[in-house]
């Protein structure tokens, strides 16, 4: 089972360590003790990250953050879902306030060991990038 320290979970979710500690203390984010430290399972973190996006909680943070930062080409995050067939895989990730979806071969997804809860980096290459500043 993949586990993350609270500081790692905070980095993945693009929030402060204190925010993650509050979520753990209130029972909003399930945790356990691993080697004396509070940790979060990768599967629980992936589910929680999806909930933040679906509930709109991340979108609000995203609007505030977008005033000062443009998305970078490499985004660290957590895999939330992998859909496979015989040839292709659709991999969904939450990278801070962003949802990223990648299509790749099933073989590539298998070789990388991609499954919900796995930490990964999304590298984006595009010839067209739109930068938007909210009013």
Rosetta blueprint (number, residue, H / E / L):
1 X L
2 X L
3 X E
4 X E
5 X E
6 X H
7 X H
8 X H
9 X H
10 X H
11 X H
12 X H
13 X H
14 X L
15 X L
16 X L
17 X H
18 X H
19 X H
20 X H
21 X H
22 X H
23 X H
24 X H
25 X H
26 X L
27 X L
28 X L
29 X L
30 X L
31 X L
32 X E
33 X E
34 X E
35 X L
36 X L
37 X E
38 X E
39 X E
40 X E
41 X E
42 X H
43 X H
44 X H
45 X H
46 X H
47 X H
48 X H
49 X H
50 X H
51 X H
52 X H
53 X H
54 X H
55 X L
56 X L
57 X H
58 X H
59 X H
60 X H
61 X H
62 X H
63 X H
64 X H
65 X H
66 X L
67 X L
68 X L
69 X L
70 X L
71 X L
72 X L
73 X L
74 X E
75 X E
76 X E
77 X E
78 X E
79 X E
80 X E
81 X E
82 X E
83 X E
84 X E
85 X L
86 X L
87 X L
88 X E
89 X E
90 X E
91 X E
92 X E
93 X E
94 X E
95 X E
96 X L
97 X L
98 X E
99 X E
100 X E
101 X E
102 X E
103 X E
104 X E
105 X E
106 X H
107 X H
108 X H
109 X H
110 X H
111 X H
112 X H
113 X L
114 X L
115 X L
116 X L
117 X L
118 X L
119 X E
120 X E
121 X E
122 X E
123 X E
124 X L
125 X L
126 X L
127 X L
128 X L
129 X L
130 X L
131 X L
132 X L
133 X L
134 X L
135 X L
